[in-house]
Amino acid sequence: MRYPSATPGLAGNDLRQVRVFVGPDAMGNVTGVVTVGPDTRPEGLAAGARLLGYPETAFVRQDAGTVHVTSYSPYERLRVCTQTLLATEHVLRSRRELSPGTDLLAGTDVGEVPVRRYEDMAYVVLTGKRTPVRAARARLPLDGVVHGEAFVVDTGRARSYVRLSPDTLEAVRLDPAAVLSYCAAEGVRGICLVARSDNAVRLRVFTTSLAGTEDVATGGAAGGLPAFLAATGGGHSQSVLVRQGYGTALTRGELHVRPLGGAQVAVGGRVISLSTGRLDAGCLP
């Protein structure tokens, strides 16, 4: 399959489409993985991400045995992105460029990030230091909604977390402009609405990377849950199943959060392949 390209530096490059954070009742997020060379410029990557339109796109460069992953949404560059790292691990393993039993150590804008397999699932280890948590200062755009105290948790991208009842979480609607205004005032990249259920945590995430709209699945946001739950007395020492999103399976994701030894937290999810192709040079302007 060939896909349109309006970016000369990407024409003819390999493109894999996958879904990340798939579950029995969740289709997860469509993600693009594009192989690039050493001379591809950042503005070409940003333009390619806008054209492709995936929630997140991984641009993968391999050099002397190392793997570098540069991540973009259609709106901004992401310093680190769990979704694109899981997608990259899946693609490299499917191409047999990762040996069985070998972990991926991916270069990102925040340094090298490990992607490890536990049992039959890949996990991204988000941090090797204690996750910073502070009380939020700005007023959340939740007028008339009963909610707990908001906290800012930073797992590479800072987000505000607030606890709601399960029914309230399902009913909330946030205006994208209000989300962006709040995030600018608080100095964060998203708003995370959290509710506990019997066997999982419900999560909804509104993010600057999608212009203030809601994301289907957000690995970094899920990775901040153990620190947020600890700060609010909800415990954090056990593995957590996170059900994110709202509506049908097409707009939901299933994420697995695994506290590791020390202060490390790993976020994993199931990945399935959709299609393989190349960006089409014939569609250049």
Backbone torsions as a table, in degrees:
resi	resn	phi	psi	omega
1	MET	NA	141.9	177.8
2	ARG	-115.6	143.7	-176.9
3	TYR	-119.3	145.6	-178.7
4	PRO	-65.1	144.6	175.9
5	SER	-136.0	131.2	174.0
6	ALA	-112.0	19.7	-176.8
7	THR	-124.2	106.4	-175.2
8	PRO	-53.0	-36.5	-177.8
9	GLY	-68.4	-13.1	-178.0
10	LEU	-111.2	-6.9	-176.7
11	ALA	-59.7	130.3	179.7
12	GLY	84.7	-4.0	-178.3
13	ASN	-74.5	151.4	179.4
14	ASP	-69.1	135.2	177.5
15	LEU	-130.2	126.7	174.2
16	ARG	-114.2	134.5	173.9
17	GLN	-105.9	128.9	178.4
18	VAL	-134.9	165.1	168.4
19	ARG	-112.5	133.4	-177.3
20	VAL	-116.5	143.1	-179.0
21	PHE	70.3	50.0	179.2
22	VAL	-88.8	143.1	176.6
23	GLY	-144.2	-180.0	-179.2
24	PRO	-56.8	-34.9	-179.6
25	ASP	-121.1	26.7	-175.6
26	ALA	-146.4	129.0	179.9
27	MET	-91.1	-8.1	176.2
28	GLY	69.3	-165.8	-176.3
29	ASN	-105.3	131.8	171.2
30	VAL	-70.4	134.5	-174.9
31	THR	-136.4	138.7	175.3
32	GLY	-101.2	140.7	174.7
33	VAL	-123.7	113.1	-176.1
34	VAL	-113.2	128.1	175.6
35	THR	-82.8	129.2	-177.9
36	VAL	-127.8	162.2	176.6
37	GLY	-96.9	177.8	-175.1
38	PRO	-70.3	-17.0	-174.4
39	ASP	-97.6	3.4	-179.6
40	THR	-71.1	127.9	-174.6
41	ARG	-87.1	152.1	-179.8
42	PRO	-55.3	-37.9	-179.6
43	GLU	-66.9	-28.9	175.1
44	GLY	-69.5	-38.1	177.5
45	LEU	-66.1	-44.6	179.9
46	ALA	-61.7	-42.6	179.2
47	ALA	-66.1	-38.8	177.6
48	GLY	-63.6	-41.0	178.8
49	ALA	-64.3	-39.8	178.1
50	ARG	-64.8	-42.1	-178.7
51	LEU	-66.9	-45.0	-178.5
52	LEU	-67.9	-37.2	172.3
53	GLY	77.3	11.2	176.1
54	TYR	-69.3	153.7	174.0
55	PRO	-54.5	-39.7	173.5
56	GLU	-143.6	142.5	176.6
57	THR	-126.1	133.9	175.1
58	ALA	-98.7	126.9	172.0
59	PHE	-106.3	114.1	-167.4
60	VAL	-110.6	123.6	176.8
61	ARG	-119.8	130.7	177.3
62	GLN	-111.5	131.6	-174.7
63	ASP	-145.8	115.0	175.4
64	ALA	52.7	43.2	176.1
65	GLY	86.1	-2.1	178.2
66	THR	-106.0	155.0	-179.5
67	VAL	-119.3	125.7	178.1
68	HIS	-114.9	129.0	-179.2
69	VAL	-118.8	116.9	174.4
70	THR	-106.9	127.3	-170.8
71	SER	-114.8	136.3	177.1
72	TYR	-135.5	144.5	159.9
73	SER	-94.6	177.5	175.0
74	PRO	-64.7	-12.9	-172.4
75	TYR	-114.3	-23.0	-175.2
76	GLU	-160.6	160.2	173.5
77	ARG	-81.5	138.9	-177.4
78	LEU	-107.7	121.0	-176.3
79	ARG	-61.4	-37.9	174.3
80	VAL	-149.0	141.4	-175.4
81	CYS	-143.2	114.0	-179.8
82	THR	-60.4	-42.0	-176.9
83	GLN	-60.3	-46.9	-178.3
84	THR	-70.5	-31.3	177.6
85	LEU	-68.4	-41.6	176.0
86	LEU	-64.9	-40.1	178.3
87	ALA	-63.2	-42.6	179.5
88	THR	-63.7	-44.3	178.1
89	GLU	-58.3	-43.0	-179.7
90	HIS	-63.4	-44.0	-178.6
91	VAL	-66.7	-45.8	179.9
92	LEU	-62.6	-38.8	179.4
93	ARG	-69.2	-37.7	179.4
94	SER	-68.0	-28.1	176.6
95	ARG	-88.6	5.4	179.7
96	ARG	60.1	34.2	175.2
97	GLU	-96.8	-1.5	169.6
98	LEU	-122.5	123.9	-179.2
99	SER	-72.7	151.1	175.1
100	PRO	-54.9	134.4	-179.3
101	GLY	84.0	-1.8	-179.9
102	THR	-98.2	131.5	176.1
103	ASP	-87.7	156.0	174.6
104	LEU	-92.9	130.2	171.3
105	LEU	-113.8	103.3	-170.9
106	ALA	-100.4	131.6	171.7
107	GLY	-75.9	134.1	178.8
108	THR	-136.1	-177.2	178.5
109	ASP	-67.8	-16.0	178.6
110	VAL	-106.8	12.5	-177.9
111	GLY	106.0	-169.0	-177.0
112	GLU	-77.3	133.6	-179.1
113	VAL	-124.5	125.4	179.8
114	PRO	-80.6	142.4	170.6
115	VAL	-119.9	112.9	-173.4
116	ARG	-116.8	154.9	177.0
117	ARG	-103.8	129.4	173.2
118	TYR	-119.8	118.9	-174.3
119	GLU	59.1	-118.9	-175.3
120	ASP	-111.0	22.5	-175.4
121	MET	-134.6	143.4	176.3
122	ALA	-86.7	141.7	178.9
123	TYR	-130.1	142.8	172.1
124	VAL	-97.6	127.5	175.8
125	VAL	-87.1	110.7	-169.5
126	LEU	-78.5	-36.0	-173.9
127	THR	-151.8	145.9	173.4
128	GLY	-108.1	11.2	178.7
129	LYS	-130.4	164.4	-177.8
130	ARG	-63.2	131.7	-176.0
131	THR	-69.4	123.2	179.8
132	PRO	-67.3	137.1	177.7
133	VAL	-134.7	136.3	174.6
134	ARG	-145.3	160.3	175.3
135	ALA	-70.2	138.7	176.3
136	ALA	-71.9	150.3	-177.6
137	ARG	-108.8	-39.5	-176.7
138	ALA	-76.9	160.8	-178.7
139	ARG	-84.4	123.7	179.3
140	LEU	-66.6	147.5	177.9
141	PRO	-79.3	58.7	-177.8
142	LEU	-125.7	46.4	-178.3
143	ASP	-59.1	131.0	178.6
144	GLY	80.3	1.4	-179.0
145	VAL	-105.2	127.5	176.7
146	VAL	-75.3	126.0	-178.4
147	HIS	-151.0	164.1	178.3
148	GLY	-83.1	-174.0	178.0
149	GLU	-69.9	139.3	-179.6
150	ALA	-90.8	142.1	177.3
151	PHE	-128.1	147.1	174.7
152	VAL	-98.9	126.0	179.4
153	VAL	-120.8	133.2	-176.2
154	ASP	-116.4	111.4	175.5
155	THR	-113.8	32.2	-172.3
156	GLY	112.3	-32.7	168.7
157	ARG	-130.2	123.0	-178.0
158	ALA	-77.8	137.4	177.6
159	ARG	-138.9	152.9	174.1
160	SER	-93.0	134.4	179.7
161	TYR	-117.7	139.2	177.1
162	VAL	-144.7	143.0	-176.3
163	ARG	-95.8	134.2	177.5
164	LEU	-127.4	167.6	170.1
165	SER	-73.5	156.1	179.3
166	PRO	-55.6	-42.5	-179.5
167	ASP	-66.5	-39.9	179.6
168	THR	-66.3	-41.8	179.1
169	LEU	-57.2	-42.7	-179.0
170	GLU	-66.7	-30.2	-172.7
171	ALA	-88.9	-17.4	-172.5
172	VAL	-67.0	139.6	169.8
173	ARG	-127.3	132.0	179.8
174	LEU	-118.3	136.3	176.8
175	ASP	-77.8	128.0	-177.9
176	PRO	-55.2	-38.5	179.1
177	ALA	-64.3	-37.7	177.7
178	ALA	-68.0	-36.1	177.0
179	VAL	-62.8	-48.0	-179.1
180	LEU	-64.4	-38.3	178.5
181	SER	-64.5	-44.6	178.3
182	TYR	-62.4	-46.7	-177.0
183	CYS	-61.0	-38.3	177.2
184	ALA	-64.9	-41.1	-178.8
185	ALA	-68.9	-38.2	-176.1
186	GLU	-87.7	-16.8	-176.9
187	GLY	75.1	37.9	-179.3
188	VAL	-124.5	175.1	-177.6
189	ARG	-111.7	3.4	179.7
190	GLY	178.8	167.0	176.0
191	ILE	-117.4	127.2	-177.8
192	CYS	-114.9	120.2	177.1
193	LEU	-99.2	128.8	-169.7
194	VAL	-126.3	138.6	172.4
195	ALA	-144.0	143.6	177.1
196	ARG	-90.8	142.1	170.6
197	SER	-125.9	-177.9	-173.2
198	ASP	-60.3	-44.4	-173.3
199	ASN	-125.5	13.5	-176.4
200	ALA	-160.0	173.1	170.6
201	VAL	-111.2	130.2	174.2
202	ARG	-89.5	137.7	-174.9
203	LEU	-141.6	133.6	169.1
204	ARG	-126.6	137.2	-173.2
205	VAL	-130.4	126.4	175.4
206	PHE	-112.8	124.7	-162.6
207	THR	-133.1	147.3	176.2
208	THR	-65.5	-26.7	-178.1
209	SER	-67.6	-15.4	175.5
210	LEU	-121.1	33.1	175.7
211	ALA	58.5	35.6	176.1
212	GLY	88.1	-0.7	179.7
213	THR	-88.1	176.7	-173.7
214	GLU	-86.3	138.6	177.8
215	ASP	-95.0	148.8	178.8
216	VAL	-75.0	-40.3	-177.5
217	ALA	-155.2	132.6	-173.8
218	THR	-136.8	101.0	-174.7
219	GLY	-61.9	-42.9	-179.7
220	GLY	-63.5	-37.5	177.9
221	ALA	-66.0	-41.9	177.0
222	ALA	-63.5	-36.4	-179.8
223	GLY	-66.6	-22.3	176.9
224	GLY	-82.6	-8.1	-176.2
225	LEU	-62.8	-43.0	179.5
226	PRO	-56.6	-42.1	179.3
227	ALA	-67.7	-40.4	178.8
228	PHE	-66.2	-44.6	-179.9
229	LEU	-63.9	-36.4	176.9
230	ALA	-65.2	-40.2	-179.3
231	ALA	-67.9	-24.3	-177.9
232	THR	-108.7	14.4	175.2
233	GLY	78.1	21.2	-177.3
234	GLY	-98.8	3.6	-179.5
235	GLY	77.5	156.6	-177.5
236	HIS	-156.7	10.1	-170.7
237	SER	-89.2	-13.4	-176.7
238	GLN	-105.1	160.2	174.3
239	SER	-62.9	146.0	-175.0
240	VAL	-126.9	131.6	169.9
241	LEU	-90.2	126.2	-177.1
242	VAL	-114.4	124.3	175.5
243	ARG	-108.1	111.0	-174.1
244	GLN	-109.1	153.4	172.7
245	GLY	106.2	-170.2	-174.0
246	TYR	-154.4	141.2	175.8
247	GLY	96.0	-138.4	-175.4
248	THR	-81.3	176.7	179.0
249	ALA	-59.2	-27.2	-179.2
250	LEU	-66.7	-20.8	-178.5
251	THR	-119.5	33.6	178.1
252	ARG	-133.6	151.3	175.0
253	GLY	-132.0	156.4	177.8
254	GLU	-123.1	121.4	-175.0
255	LEU	-122.9	150.4	-178.9
256	HIS	-120.2	120.4	-178.7
257	VAL	-109.5	129.4	-171.9
258	ARG	-130.5	100.8	173.3
259	PRO	-62.9	133.5	-179.1
260	LEU	-107.3	-172.9	178.5
261	GLY	-64.4	149.2	-178.6
262	GLY	69.5	-132.0	-177.9
263	ALA	-106.1	10.2	-176.7
264	GLN	-77.7	144.5	175.3
265	VAL	-131.3	133.9	178.5
266	ALA	-115.5	141.5	178.4
267	VAL	-122.7	126.5	-178.5
268	GLY	-128.1	172.0	178.1
269	GLY	-174.3	158.4	178.5
270	ARG	-80.5	142.4	-178.2
271	VAL	-125.3	134.9	175.0
272	ILE	-125.8	145.8	178.3
273	SER	-81.1	143.7	176.2
274	LEU	-111.0	-53.5	-175.7
275	SER	-160.1	163.9	179.7
276	THR	-132.6	139.2	178.4
277	GLY	-168.6	-165.0	177.0
278	ARG	-134.4	149.4	175.8
279	LEU	-70.5	135.3	-167.1
280	ASP	-90.7	114.9	177.8
281	ALA	-67.3	-22.8	-179.0
282	GLY	-68.6	-12.4	-179.3
283	CYS	-99.3	10.1	178.9
284	LEU	-69.2	145.0	-179.5
285	PRO	-70.4	NA	NA
